[in-house]
Amino acid sequence: MFALLHCNIHMLIFSFIFFIALMLCIGLIAASRSKATSQDYILADRNVGPFATALSTVSTCHSGFMFIGMIGFTYRFGISSIWMIIGWLVGDYIAWRWVYPKLRNTTEATKSLTLPEFVVSHLAENKRKILQITLAIIVFIFVSLYAAAQLIAGSKALGIFLNMPQEWGIILGGCIVLIYSISGKFIFFPLYNLIFCFTLYLIYLNIIFLESFLLMPK
């Protein structure tokens, strides 16, 4: 029993290091192929396919809460938690069906790369600066809170699987995100599409398995 547990821990460590190294390598490769433009860094030159966009958007929007928080929420409240998923599906459908297509076309027409740019694009030049700075500060605050939540969720997962202290998990996650953000961008050339989609399939299958297990009568 001890030998099996010892072997599983080594496999978890190997798998974790392998996937992190793979993602970092892809980021470095993408950096060598990227264009030196803001549009390429922020929006991948607007050349991301719909399938990769859908997968990355869902994983980004729900991320830590879906993979860790939602499972705990389901464990505590049971089958009633399905209403949260239904709400997500309905809200996502409405947004993708009616809001995002218009937003995509309008931002391209106004050559806006970020939401603050888009919001102030219809204003006169002398009125843009203050509002754009204010919106940028608001975005920065909420994105910082989002990033902190993801680092905490990731550190909790590392603590469970690898017995790593939460502080070290946060530091490790922050370093990985920093390196990847500096070296990469939205990296969706074919190799990344294949790895990214395959990884997400595994994640979603694990979510279905874990939630089904938690909902089973004891």
C-alpha positions, 0 to 999 in steps of 0.5 A: 500500500505504501509503495503504491502511494509512493508511486502515485505521488511520483506520477503526480509530480512527473505529470505536473512538471511535464505539463508545465514544461510543455506549456512554457515551451509552447509559450517560448515557441509562440514568442519567436513566431509572434509579430511585434504589434499590440493587436497580435499580443492582445488579440492574436491578430484577430485570427483565433478560430471559433472552436479554440475561442469557445474552449479558452473562454469557458475555461477562463471565465469559470476556471478555478471556481468550476474546477475546485469551487463548483465541486465543493459547492455541489458536495455541500448543496447536492443536486440543486447546484445544477441550477447554477450550471443552467444559469451559466449556459443560458447566460453564455448562450445569450451573450454569444448569440446576440452580444459578442458578434456585435461587439466583435464587429464594432471593435474591429471597425473602431480598431479597439483592442481593449474594453476601455478603448472600445467604451471611449471610442465614440467620444471626442479626443479631449474627453477620452483620457480621464474615462479611459484611465478610470476604466483601466484602473477598474479593470486592473482591480478586478483582474487582480482579484480574479488572478488572486482567486486563481492562484489560491485555487491552484495552490489548494490543488497543489497542496492536496495532490503534491502536499505543497504549502499554499504559500509556495503554490501561490509563488510557483503559480505566479512565476509560471503565469509571469513567464508565460505572459511575457513570453507568449500571448494568445497562442493558438497556432495548430500545435497549441490548439491540439494540446489545449483542446486535449487538456480541456477535454481531460479537465471536463471529463474529470469534472463530470466524473467527480460531480457524478461521484459526489452526487451518488447516494451513500 
